[in-house]
Amino acid sequence: MALKPVVVALSKSGEPVAHRVAALLDSAVHGRAERVEKADVFFANALDHVRDLFAAGTPVVGVCASGILIRAVAPMLGDKTTEPPVVSVSDDGGVVVPLLGGHRGANRLAREIAQGLEGVAAVTTAGDVAMGVALDEPPAGWRLVNTEHAKGAMAAMLDGGGATVIGDEPAPWLADVPQAESVQIVCTTRAKTVPTADMLKFAPLRAVLGVGCARNCPPTELAALVNEVLAEAGICPEAVHSVNTITLKGDEPAIIDLARDMGVPMRLFEAEVLEAETPRLANPSEVVFAEVGTHGVAEAAALAQGGAAAELVVTKRKTANATCALVMVPEPLVEMRGRPRGKLSIVGIGPGQATWRTPEVSRLVADAEELVGYGLYIDLLGPLAVGKERSDFPLGGEEARCRYALEQAGLGKNVALVCSGDAGIYAMGALVFELLDRGPEEMGVSDAARRVEVVCSPGVSALQGAAARAGAPLGHDFCAISLSDLLTPRDDILRRLKAAAEGDFVIAFYNPVSKTRRTLLAEGRDILLQHRPADTPVMLASSLGRPEEHIRYRRLDELEVDEVDMLTVVLVGSSNSRLAQLGEGPRMFTPRGYARKIDGDLA
């Protein structure tokens, strides 16, 4: 359960309990407008709001009837291994029910809330009830090694009434498991203990890896070295807490792949932090110090993560391109030192309404520590933006916006750069990569910013939204042309207009007008009229997906500049596009030629 839960209050009677729960969890209260007096966020429709939170992966604690939460998330239920916890709490706080995600934190959350409210946690998960613990969700600092055997082993434990707990690692959290011989629970870091179908193996996270490598080291070389080190120590990979290295290596594919394949965090340390570990190093190196500012990377990074009690059990081992060291700590590690590799998510939120925003975008926004973008776009995120650090930039500050987002990610933060529509269509995606591609002499970004992870997530573009409202005007070949001459020379725009007109493309005009630019749309209309009929249908779509959305249709020869503004997308049909008057009103579409194909087949 990585994200902080949101407490949802639907009524005045449940509002006091909602605030008590929020105080227990250090969470925000989202309240139903006109029914709740005080909340961090107000919403109009409970089902839509809970559904949006659930889609973003946010744990939901609803002070309301269980049925409301069930109806809200039911259409989205799929993989129980990835769904966030959903918990209902009665208005009086007497009963707390984990509805979904019992083994992803909901049961633990329900017990915590019930204890704070002096109520009852109505946990119904069989393993929790019979064993007193969720064996497929071990506590922080532990990992279940053989997850593939968990379901069968727990079923056998339920049938047999318990298990036998053995191993060389103390596990107080298993003290209340009833004793029986049906299943063995083994707690160890040792690789030699190979789990079977009638055994659950748990490994405490007491091992820490430190690694280093030459630039573009083959990932297989580093992985093989790590396997050798673990084998030398007799430690199973599941006992590894993290992969650690110097900040300068934060973008090394070999190290990134190693952490990903092992399923553990990658943590980065500045050179001065690693240099402080020099007295504890077994193999300090002046050569390494001259190159990166610390006398050791692999050993120092492992020791820095392990802390004062860490002990080197495998000193630096090296290959032609990689180094690795292993330390052990006396107790399972539950915290992370150092910092993560920074991440920049370039997200398109669509035209603005939540139902047109993809679940992936919602999840990336929910995961982000900081939101960067034009203030209106961040506002359109509604509850997803509440409680997050945000940096608003005005229109016209695009380069500063992207540069800031990259540099913040370079500090190790998880940043979301928020764009309307699709981030890769007339938005910030291309500018981010342009900045990353520039050299220092071209006003690029810092080396730290170049090392961040960059993720692009698609959104519903304005042309897609407009086309959906119209019917199917993009049913055949189409193109998009921006009429803004701020960044594109006017002659280039006119050249593209003429080419698109001659090619008989359906055209989506972006940025059709501004306060000072009023002529290009009219010029474009006149150019198109030279190549397609005067009655060619044109759709004007303003403020798509927002309450003030306005859709209207015109003939091409009747298109007037004064009824178009900056928030309008103009879709001009091809010579084959039609505007049909159907039962639901006018529908614009462009045939692809299926009728000709059918006629040919019949002939």
Secondary structure by P-SEA (a helix, b strand, c coil): ccbbbbbbbccccaaaaaaaaaaaacbbbbbccccccccccccccaaaaaaaaaaabbbbbbcccaaaaaaaccccccccccccbbbbbcccccbbbbcccccccaaaaaaaaaaaacccccccccccccccccccccccccccccccaaaaaaaaaaaacbbbbbccccccccccccccccbbbbbcccccccccccbbbbbcccbbbbbcccccccaaaaaaaaaaaaaaacccccccccccccccccccaaaaaaaaaacbbbbbbcaaaaaaaccccccccaaaaacccccccaaaaaaaaacccccccccccccccbbbbbbbcccccccccccccbbbbbccccccccccccaaaaaaaaacccccccaaaaaaccccccccbbbbbcccaaaaaaaaaaaaaaacccccccccccccccccaaaaaaaaaccccccccccccccbbbbbbbcccaaaaaaaaacccccccccccccccccccaaaaaaaaaaaaaaccbbbbccccccccccaaaaaaaaaaaccccccbbbbbccccccccccccccccccccccccccbbbbbbcccbbbbbccccbbbbbbccaaaaaaaaac
